[in-house]
Amino acid sequence: MILDIYIMILLFVLGLVMGSFFMVVGSRLPKGESIIKPRSHCDECGHILEWYELIPVFSFVFQLGRCSKCKTKLSIAYPFIEILNGFLFSLSYALYGFSYEMIAFLIISCILVLVFVSDFMYMIILDEPLIIGSILILILKLYFFGFNTFTRSIYSGLIMFIFMLLVKLIGDKVFKRESLGGGDVKLVTFFGFVFGVRLSFVSIVLGSFLAFPYAIFTSFSKKDREVPFGPFLILALLLVFIYMEPIKDFLNLFVFGL
């Protein structure tokens, strides 16, 4: 029990650090900037942050949410993303212990945070996290479940890619504008690698329901009416992953059992 708590604390701290890094990745790559240079700095005055200004969450609190030099207010997104990622890292072990599910959950969590940052801020889903995440998931499938599961996962990813690409092409033609971003198509391809076809469709449906209230709110506001679908899709993926077995039982009994 004590060992489990110790491991969860370590994972939470690791998640905080990784969450801070993901904020850099998610905010720089969409703008074509390097994630290495320049060093972390204030976007307003250019102040290069000292080491003690880079401590996740604590630096934000100690600086009262402002730049130490120009006193510009910092985005609350920084500590929120850091804490969210720390929580998800700890949750992975609490739910699954050391297992395939834990590692897969960590990969999904990392992509979730990166998609939240880049898609909400810039309406872009980065290719790099999806490529790396897909490769890692497929390697895990091969290692834990063998070649047959590995190949089925690849086929499922291709099926989901073709399906979402067709949805996008038809939607673009019907609405005479971009109905789905290319990043959404690639994200659902990742769903196929993780789940297979059935649960991928469940994730898409759930993601649509999650996005609906936000879409309604946006349509009645004065903001841009474009809705970032990616964050809701990846959140749905995480929820379906957590409740995978009950969902499978439901599909087998009430849908495919008919």
SULWO-V720923 format. One record per pair of residues at least 4 apart in sequence whose C-alpha atoms are under 8 Angstrom apart, sorted by the first residue. I is the first residue (numbers start at 0). J is the second residue. If there is no record, write none. Layout:
I | J
I | J
This chain:
0 | 4
1 | 5
2 | 6
3 | 7
4 | 8
5 | 9
6 | 10
6 | 92
7 | 11
7 | 88
7 | 89
7 | 90
7 | 92
7 | 93
8 | 12
8 | 89
9 | 13
10 | 14
10 | 85
10 | 88
10 | 89
11 | 15
11 | 84
11 | 85
11 | 86
11 | 87
11 | 88
11 | 89
12 | 16
12 | 85
13 | 17
13 | 85
13 | 88
14 | 18
14 | 81
14 | 82
14 | 84
14 | 85
14 | 86
14 | 87
14 | 88
14 | 89
15 | 19
15 | 55
15 | 56
15 | 81
15 | 82
15 | 84
15 | 85
16 | 20
16 | 54
16 | 55
16 | 81
17 | 21
17 | 81
17 | 84
18 | 22
18 | 80
18 | 81
18 | 82
18 | 83
18 | 84
18 | 85
18 | 112
19 | 23
19 | 55
19 | 77
19 | 80
19 | 81
20 | 24
21 | 25
21 | 109
21 | 112
21 | 113
22 | 26
22 | 77
22 | 80
22 | 113
22 | 116
23 | 27
23 | 34
24 | 28
24 | 34
24 | 113
25 | 29
25 | 113
25 | 114
25 | 116
25 | 117
25 | 125
26 | 30
26 | 116
26 | 117
26 | 120
27 | 31
27 | 32
27 | 33
27 | 34
28 | 32
28 | 33
28 | 34
28 | 125
29 | 117
29 | 121
29 | 123
29 | 125
33 | 37
38 | 47
38 | 48
39 | 47
39 | 48
40 | 45
40 | 46
40 | 47
40 | 48
41 | 45
41 | 46
41 | 47
41 | 48
41 | 66
42 | 46
43 | 69
43 | 71
44 | 68
44 | 69
46 | 68
48 | 52
48 | 53
49 | 53
50 | 54
51 | 58
52 | 58
52 | 59
53 | 58
54 | 58
55 | 59
55 | 78
55 | 81
56 | 60
56 | 77
56 | 78
56 | 81
56 | 82
57 | 61
58 | 62
59 | 63
59 | 64
59 | 65
59 | 73
59 | 78
60 | 64
62 | 66
62 | 67
64 | 72
64 | 73
64 | 74
64 | 75
65 | 70
65 | 71
65 | 72
65 | 73
66 | 70
66 | 71
66 | 72
66 | 73
75 | 79
76 | 80
77 | 81
78 | 82
79 | 83
80 | 84
80 | 112
81 | 85
82 | 86
83 | 87
84 | 88
84 | 108
84 | 109
84 | 112
85 | 89
86 | 90
87 | 91
87 | 105
87 | 108
88 | 92
88 | 105
88 | 108
89 | 93
90 | 94
91 | 95
91 | 96
91 | 100
91 | 101
91 | 102
91 | 104
91 | 105
92 | 96
92 | 97
92 | 101
94 | 101
95 | 100
95 | 101
96 | 101
97 | 101
97 | 102
98 | 102
99 | 103
99 | 139
99 | 143
100 | 104
101 | 105
102 | 106
103 | 107
103 | 136
103 | 139
104 | 108
104 | 237
104 | 240
105 | 109
106 | 110
106 | 132
106 | 135
106 | 136
107 | 111
107 | 132
107 | 233
107 | 236
107 | 237
108 | 112
108 | 237
109 | 113
110 | 114
110 | 128
110 | 129
110 | 132
110 | 233
111 | 115
111 | 230
111 | 233
111 | 234
112 | 116
113 | 117
113 | 125
113 | 128
114 | 118
114 | 119
114 | 124
114 | 125
114 | 229
114 | 230
114 | 233
115 | 119
115 | 229
115 | 230
116 | 120
117 | 121
117 | 122
117 | 123
117 | 124
117 | 125
118 | 122
118 | 123
118 | 124
118 | 227
118 | 229
118 | 230
119 | 123
119 | 227
119 | 230
122 | 227
123 | 182
124 | 182
124 | 183
124 | 229
125 | 129
125 | 182
126 | 130
126 | 182
126 | 185
127 | 131
128 | 132
129 | 133
129 | 185
129 | 186
129 | 189
130 | 134
131 | 135
132 | 136
132 | 189
133 | 137
133 | 189
133 | 192
134 | 138
135 | 139
136 | 140
136 | 192
136 | 193
137 | 141
137 | 149
137 | 152
137 | 153
137 | 192
138 | 142
138 | 149
139 | 143
139 | 144
140 | 144
140 | 145
140 | 148
140 | 149
140 | 152
141 | 145
141 | 146
141 | 148
141 | 149
144 | 148
144 | 149
145 | 149
146 | 150
147 | 151
148 | 152
149 | 153
150 | 154
151 | 155
151 | 195
152 | 156
152 | 191
152 | 192
152 | 193
152 | 194
152 | 195
153 | 157
153 | 191
153 | 192
154 | 158
155 | 159
155 | 188
155 | 191
155 | 192
155 | 195
155 | 196
156 | 160
156 | 187
156 | 188
156 | 189
156 | 190
156 | 191
156 | 192
156 | 195
156 | 196
157 | 161
157 | 188
157 | 191
158 | 162
158 | 188
158 | 191
158 | 196
159 | 163
159 | 187
159 | 188
159 | 190
159 | 191
159 | 196
159 | 199
160 | 164
160 | 184
160 | 185
160 | 187
160 | 188
161 | 165
162 | 166
163 | 167
163 | 184
163 | 187
164 | 168
164 | 184
165 | 169
166 | 170
167 | 171
167 | 177
167 | 178
167 | 179
167 | 180
167 | 184
168 | 172
169 | 173
170 | 174
170 | 175
170 | 176
170 | 177
170 | 178
170 | 179
171 | 175
171 | 176
171 | 177
171 | 178
171 | 179
172 | 176
174 | 178
179 | 183
179 | 184
180 | 184
181 | 185
182 | 186
182 | 229
183 | 187
183 | 228
183 | 229
184 | 188
185 | 189
186 | 190
186 | 229
186 | 233
187 | 191
187 | 199
187 | 203
188 | 192
189 | 193
190 | 194
190 | 195
190 | 199
190 | 236
191 | 195
191 | 196
191 | 199
194 | 198
194 | 199
195 | 199
196 | 200
197 | 201
198 | 202
198 | 239
198 | 243
198 | 247
199 | 203
199 | 236
200 | 204
201 | 205
201 | 239
202 | 206
202 | 232
202 | 235
202 | 236
202 | 239
203 | 207
203 | 232
203 | 235
204 | 208
205 | 209
205 | 232
205 | 235
206 | 210
206 | 228
206 | 231
206 | 232
206 | 233
206 | 234
206 | 235
206 | 236
207 | 211
207 | 228
207 | 231
207 | 232
208 | 212
209 | 213
209 | 231
209 | 235
210 | 214
210 | 228
210 | 231
211 | 215
212 | 216
213 | 217
213 | 226
214 | 218
214 | 224
214 | 226
215 | 219
216 | 220
217 | 221
217 | 222
217 | 223
217 | 224
217 | 226
218 | 222
218 | 224
227 | 231
228 | 232
229 | 233
230 | 234
231 | 235
232 | 236
233 | 237
234 | 238
235 | 239
236 | 240
237 | 241
238 | 242
239 | 243
239 | 246
242 | 246
243 | 247
244 | 248
245 | 249
246 | 250
247 | 251
248 | 252
249 | 253
249 | 254
250 | 254
250 | 255
250 | 256
251 | 255
251 | 256
252 | 256
252 | 257
253 | 257
